[in-house]
Amino acid sequence: MKKSNPSKTQFDIIVDARLFASDFGQPKRDFDFYRERSIDQIKCAISNISKATNGNELVIAIAQANAFIDSAYHLEFINLVEKVKWTEELSSAFHGSVLEASL
């Protein structure tokens, strides 16, 4: 015997819409969100280079910035041109930090 299907509630309609949506199972946040997070991490790591107070902190800040740049590139959040730009900015921050320390 077939059971009669009662009318769908608002909740049932929402659940059905999500289950059969084209983006079902996809992350809620999109590419732009993760790209911005990556760029924020790179900027923060580069700014930490100029804030380093000793050689150990400087090496850690440089390694961290390089890791964030490489990660963003490999995850395709930035392209090769942007990677070069960030690497040059890292280099500039390093040279500025070294010059400041030598004065």
N, C-alpha and C positions, 0 to 999 in steps of 0.2 A: 504494500500500500504506500503510495507516494504521500509524503508529508507536505502539507500546504506551506508555502513560503510566506511568512508574515511580511508586511511592508517594512522596508528598510528604514532604520533610524538614521539620524544625522551622522552618528558615529560610524555606522555601517557604510554609509556613502563615502565618508572620508577614508576609511580603511580600504575599501575597494578601489578608490581612486589612487591611493598610494601603491597598492599591490600591483596594479596594472599600468602604472606610470612608466614612461620611457626611461626615466632615470632611477628606477627602483634599485636599491642596494648601492647607489653611488654616494660618495661622501657629500655631506651637506654643504661644506665649504668648497669653493671653486678654485680654479687655477690662480686667479688674481690674488686671492687671500694668501695662498702659500707663497706666491712670488713676493708680495709685500713683506711677509714675515722673513723671508730669506734676505731681502735687501736690508731690512731693519737689523738683522743679525750681523750682516757684513758691515754696515755703518757703525754699529756699536763696537764691533771688534776692532775696526780701524781707529776709532776714537780712543780705545783702550791703549793703543800703541803710544799715543802722545801723553797718556796719563801714567805710563809705566815709570816707576821710581827707581828700579834697579834692573840689571841685566836679565835676571831670571824672569821678571814680569814682562820685560820686552820680548823675550824669546817666546813666552807663552802667548802673548797678544798677537805676535806675528803668525805663530802656528795656528792659532784660533781663526784669525782672519783668512789665512790661506785655506783652511779646512772649510770654512763657510763659503768661500768663493768657489772652490772646487765642487763642493756638494751642490750648490745652486746650479752650477754649470752641468754637472752630470745628471741632475734631476730635470734638466731643461727648463729651469725657471729663468735663467739668463742665457743669452747667446754668446758666441765667441767674442764679438765686439764688446759686449758689456763686461765679459770676463777680463779682457785686456784693460778696459777702463778702470775696473776695480783693482786690478793688480798694479796698475800705475799709481792709483791713489794710495794703495798700501805702501808702495815703494816711496812715494813722496812723504807719507807720514813717518816712515822709518827714517828717512834721511833728515827730516825736520827734527825728529826726536834725538837722533845721534848728534846733530849739530848743536842742539840746545844743551845737551849733556856735556858737550866739550867746551862750552863757553863758561 
